[in-house]
Amino acid sequence: MNFRTAFQIGFRAARANFLPGLLLQAIMVCFLAAYFLHDGTQAFLTRVGEVRQEMGYLFAFITYIISGAFLPEVLRVAFFQKFRPRLANVRNFFTAAPLWAGLGMLVDFFYRCQNDWFGTGNAWQIVVAKVLVDQLLYSPFVATPISNSYLAFRSSGLNSETAREVFSWNFVLERMLPSQIAGWCVWTPGVFVVYFMPPLLQLPTAVLIMCF
């Protein structure tokens, strides 16, 4: 596979997610407006931020497992299995939970670092700097390789053949680059919303995006 094919696959995935992506962006705009314009929403989210501060990394651990591993299986059972859970759903949850728990704590650490590096305000210079580091460094060189490699080992087993595949250039072109391109198209507007929020609400906002 070459770069052109990888980009074509990525853009096809982005087009397939175009309408859901628009819905997600509309929801996030409403969420942002509700936070700044509605006192009740602001009070509730402030309390969520306080809980996140009290729990520390445990908040990221639990919420990412719920949004990344538990909810997908609940939706799978509800919409595709006619409310008939299977053993495979339990297996999927327990094999996906470590990935999302680890990514949740990693994202929490990364957001803390971003606030240390660039500040905690929401001036456009700060937000743009954080989004660029997030989408051009953290996402393609940390989050995407970790998630794609983990899923490859989960589906094929922890063996030398899978390891050779994961560390091959073909794996980058077939798996990582297309998923990264699709992620850029869907996630980037939401990432702006994340960094526009106060520091204690950045992780809960990211979790909300994941849920949708």
N, C-alpha and C positions, 0 to 999 in steps of 0.2 A: 504494500500500500504506500502511496506517496502523499505529500502534503495536500495536494489538490483534492484527492478523494476524502481524506480526513476532514478537510474543511467542508466539503459537500455533505458528509454525514452529519457533522455538527450543525450546519445550517438547516438541514432537513429536520433535525430534532428540535431546533429553535422554532421553526415554522409550525411544527406540530404542537408546540406549547405556546403559540402566539396568543390565542384567545384566553387560555387559562392564565397566561402571564399578564395580560391586560386586566383581567379580573383581580389578580393579586395586587397589581399596582394601584388599582382603584380602591381596593380595601385598605391598603397601606396609607393612601392619601387621606381617606376618611378617618383612619386610626390616628394619624398625625393631627388632623384638624380637631378631632374630638379631644385629644390630649391638651391642646392649646386653647380651645374655646369652651370646653365643658368642664365645669368645676368638679362634678362628680367623677368623671373619667380621670381627671388629673389626680384627685384624691385617692382613687382606687389604685392607679398605677404607681403613685408615690408609695403606697403601702407595699405593692409588689416589689418595688425597688428596695424597700427596707428589709423585706424578707430575704431578698437576694443577698443583701449585705450581711445579714445575720447568719445565713447558711454558708456563705462563701462558695467554694468550688462544689460543694454538695448540691447546691441549687442547679448548677449546670449539669452535673452528673444525672440527677433525677429527671429534669425537664427535657433533656436531650434524649434520654431513653424513652420517655413517654411520647415525644413528638416524632422521633426518628425510627423507633422500633415497635412500640406498642400500638399507636394509632394506625399505622399502615396495615397491621394485621387485623385490627378491628374493622377497618373499612373494607379490607379484602373479604372478610367473613360476611359483612353486611351486604355488600353490593355484588360480589361474585360467587359466593358460596351459599346464598339463600339462608343466612344465619345458621349455618351448620359448621361449627369449628372442627378442624382436623388436627391430627398430631403434627402435621407439617407446619401449621400456624405457630404452635408452641416452639417447634424447632427453629423456625425462622426468627421468632422473637429472641430466643436465647442466643442465637448466633449473631444477630444484628446488634443486640444490646451493648456488647463490649465496644464495638466500633463507635456507636453514637455517644456512649458514656465518655470514651476517650476524646472524641472530637469536641464534645461539649466543654470539657475542662480545658482543652487546648484553645478553643475559641475564647473562653473566658480569660485565659492568660493573655492571649493575643490582644483582646480589647483593652485590658489593663495596660499592656505595653504601649499600645497606640495612644492612650490618654497620657502616659508619661512622656512619650516622644513629642506629641504635637499639642497637648493641652486638652482641656475638658470642655471648651466652649463649642458653639455651633456656628461660628463665623465661616463663611464660604471657603476661605483659605484652609482652615483646619479640616473641614469636612472633605474637601476635594483631596487633600493630602492623604487622609486616612483611607478614602475609597481607592485611590491609586495604589497604595501599599497593599491594601486588602486584595484587590482584584488582579494586580499585575505581579505580586510577589507571593503573598500568603496562599492565595487560592491555587494558582497553577503549580507552585513548587512545594506546597505542604499538604493542603487539604485534598486536592484532587489525586495526587499520587497515593496518599494513605488510604483514601476510600476505595479507589479502584483496585489497589493491590490487595486490600483486605477482602473485598468481594470476590476477587479472582481466587484467592486461597480458600475462601468459604465454599465456592462452587466446585472447585477442582481438587481440593485437598491440599494439605501441607506436605508437599513433596518437591523433589529437585526439579521435576519437569515444569511445575507451575512457577517455581522460583526463576528458572531460565526464561520462561515466558514474561514474567513480570519485569525482569531486568533487561528486556530486549527493546530495541528501537521500534519494532513492529507493535509492541504493546502500547507504546506512547502514541503512535499514529492511529491505531485501531480503537483504543479505549480512552486514553486520557485526553487527547486533543479534542475529539468530538464532544466528550462530556463537558470539557472546559468551555468550549465555544457555546454550547447550549446553555451552560450555567451563566456565562457572561450576559447572554441575551435576556435571561429571565431574572437573574439575581441583582444585577447592577443597580436598577432604580431602587430596589428594596434596601440595598446596602447604604444608599444615600440617606434613607429614612433612619436606619439603625444609627448612623453616626450623627444625625441631627438631634437625636434624643440625648437626655442627660446620661452620664456614665452608668448610673445604677439601672437604667432602663434599656441600655443597649443590648444586653444579653436577652432579657425577656422579649424585646422586639424581634430579635433574630429567631427566637423560639416560636413566636407567633407566625412569622413568615414560613417557617418550616411546617407548622401545623397546616397552613393553607396549601 
